[in-house]
Amino acid sequence: MSDGEVEGGTASAVTTGAAGDLPPDQSLSAFEQLGAVADAVLYEGYLLYPYRRSSAKNRVRWQFGVLFPRDWVEQDGPVVPGVSGSADSWYQQTECLLRIRQPDALLRVRLRYLQMQRKQVERAGQDSGHRPVESLLTDDGTVHLTFDEAVPCEVDIAVPMDDLLQGERTVPTGAAAGVDVEALPQDVGRVVRRREEVRASTTVSAERLGQNLCRIRVRTVNTGPAPEPRTSRDEALRRALIATHTLIGGDGVEFASLIDPPEDLRGHADACRNAFAFPVLGGQPAENDSPTGAGAVGRVLLASPIILPDHPRVAPESPGDLHDAGEIDEILTLRTMLLTDEEKREARATDPRAAAILDRVDTMPPEVFERLHGAIRSLSPVTPQTTLSTPPAERAAWWQEGADDGMSPSTDTVLVDGVPLGGGSRVRLRPRRRGADAQDMFLDGRTAEVAAVFHDVDGSVHLAVTLDDDPAAELHSWYGRFHYFRPDELEPLGSTDSDTPRSGGR
């Protein structure tokens, strides 16, 4: 993954079901354009470096977008909804704003998730039977390990908007049980892959908010029977939807960003309720998607259990999926190169996807590896109303000796709208509408205190702040954990300013 961009994969998902009245249309190409990002969400944490079954981190898997049967997940109390899918749940809900742009508009929804699959290695017995084993070495030197895999699942739903406005549509979106048997060479044994049935349904509804304006709701529920109350999480996962996320698009429709909605839709955007997922615009920004206050719109949304910014994309330097979009390709590639031959052997035996990663790393050309070193895509000029107390032209380059001389984060100031801001200054947070992620937007309008001013090596400046209404603010200050904002994202507060935010985050 290159700096600041989500990393994605190249695997294609398997269609396990389909629903809807209409055949596929060219509008589905918008979904395909999001494929690499959607795969990054699907396989985030599927199998982490060092990609071996014996690794401790790979014994605690499947941490995002997991939907269990309701009775099991709520055996100790109701789930608490939030926009992040890092907490287990029994449902996932996405609400978004849609404008109808033509009379025969069609809404398309694609649900994607992983179905658990148990890979059991069995040794052949003398009586023609087989017995389960943890590992098996075949005559060709290949090791086969018992391990939990996952099968990608997709279900497509297509509903004309006219029909949807007359009533909601509910579609079964589960996956069937199955057993696959693979014989090993020389009849020494076999690999048996078993999948339990996953029962689920997805309900799509539309609420008219105005002429050609609707609020769309997509709600997916695990409808399967609950395992025994004290069944372990590993066992309950066999009936769960894993890494659940949704693509929403259509023909003759347009979606408004919930991070940066048009001004006339801001109230409706604030009223959208998303649980265990958050929708962001996908694909390339529209031509009118400029910082003019008009807001961002697009043709497709990705509702992900991992919070992303609008228009996420895979870094063009990334040669393939490493199953960890929160890491950097260069680091993971270097670490993988340093695995011993024995570690690589175990990783190859653990999972076919791990073997593919090792093959790609072992054969990576030098020019491809060099591209992983990173790229800066976020540089922007300092805005006219913001002046640094020490202009960049008067500072030494960051690689030169003495570059840090005269810098003091605790006492430096930056001039914003004619007001010097530094440690102890009171501010209101105004995250920029372009480039901020959803988590920043939730803090819009909140008041905070500046802790320090930091100069970046690229010449930009960020201010570290603590929230006024954060009960752990003092603790965060003690060990240096802050929120960071650019000067043009802060509004100075004078002694007469009210601490009541003019607008709240979602």
C-alpha positions, 0 to 999 in steps of 0.5 A: 500500500502506498502512502495514504491509500487503501490496499486491495486485492485481485481475487474475483468473488464467486456468485452464490445467488442472484435476485431481481427482475432485470438482467445485468446492465452496463451500469454494473461496470461501476461495481467492477471499477470498485472491485479491488477496493471491495476485495480489500474490504472482503479479505482485510485480516483474512490471513495476516503476515507471516501467513502461517497457521502457527502465528498467534495473530492468525488464531484470532481472525475475522474481525470486521463485518461479522453477522452472527445469528441474533440469539447467539450474539445477544446472549449477554445483552443487545448489540450497541450500533455504531458506524464501524463494523469492528463489533460483532452484530446480527445485522448491518444497515446502510442508509443513503440519499439518492436522486432519481435522474430518469423516469425508469430508474433502477436501483442495484444492490450487491451484497458481498461476504465470506462464508467459513469453510473448514479444511480438514486433512485426513490420512488414508487408513488400511481399512479404506477409511480416513481419519482426521489429522492436523497435517500430512506430508505427501511423497512429493514433499508438500505439506497439507495443514488443517485450517479454516478457509473462507469462500467469497459470496455475492448476491445481486438485487435489482429493483425499479425505483417505481416499484421500490417506492411502492413497498420494500423488497426482501431477498434471501441472501444466504449461502448453501451448505456444501462438501468438497473432497480433494484426493491427495497424490498416491492415495495417502489421504484427502482434503475435505472442505465443509461449509455449513448453511448460512441463512440471511436476508436483505431488505431494500426500501425507499422513502421519498423525501422530496421530488426525485429525492429518496432515502434508501435503506439496505438492511442485511440480517442473519436469520439462521438458528443460533448455536448453543448459548455457550458455543465458542466464537470460532464455532459460531463463525460457521453460520456467520456472514464475515466481512459483510459489505454492500455496493449500491448503484443503479441506472438513472440514479445519483447518490449524495456523499454523507461525508460531504453532502450538498448544502440543501441535503445536509439535514437529510444526510445527518438523519441517515442512520448507519449501523456496523457499516458506513457508505462512501462514494466509489469510483472517480470523483465527478467533474462537478466534485470540486471544493465549491460548497456544491457537495459530492455526488456519485454513481455508486456507494460502498458501504463498508464495515471499515470506515473509508473516505469518499472515492477510496482506491487501491494505490497504483503501485500495489502489485497485489493483495496482502490481506492487510489494507492497514499496512504498507506494501513495502513493509509487508513485502520486505518482511515476507522476503525475510521468512525462512524456507521453513516458515515459507513452507508452512505458509504455503501449506496453510492456505492457497492465498498465502502461497500466492502471496509468497510466489508473487513476492519471490518473483517480484521484479526490482522495478516493481519493488522500487515503486512500493517505496511510496508516493506523496499525493496530498500536498496542497498550498497553504491557504492565504488566510493561514500564516506560519510563524516560521515560513517554510522558506526560512527553514532548512530542508528537513534532511539538512543538519539543523532543520529542527533548530528553532522549532518547539511544538509546545510554543510555536504558533500558526496564524489563522484568520489573523489569530495566532494559534498554539498550545492552549488556544481554543478552537472549533473543528471544521474538517475540510470537505475534501480528503477528510474521512468519516471519523474526522467528519464526526467531530465537525463543530466540536470545540477543542484545545490546541496541544502543539503545532507540528511541522511536517517534512513536506512543509505543511503544518498540523495542530494536535488538539484534545476535545473539550468534551472527551472525558479521557482528554487529560489521559490522552495528553499525558501519553501524547495521543491527539487528533490532528488537523490542518490550520484551515480546518480550525476556527479560532474561538475568542473569549466571547465565543459560545462553546455550543457547536453550530452543527454536529457530526453524524 
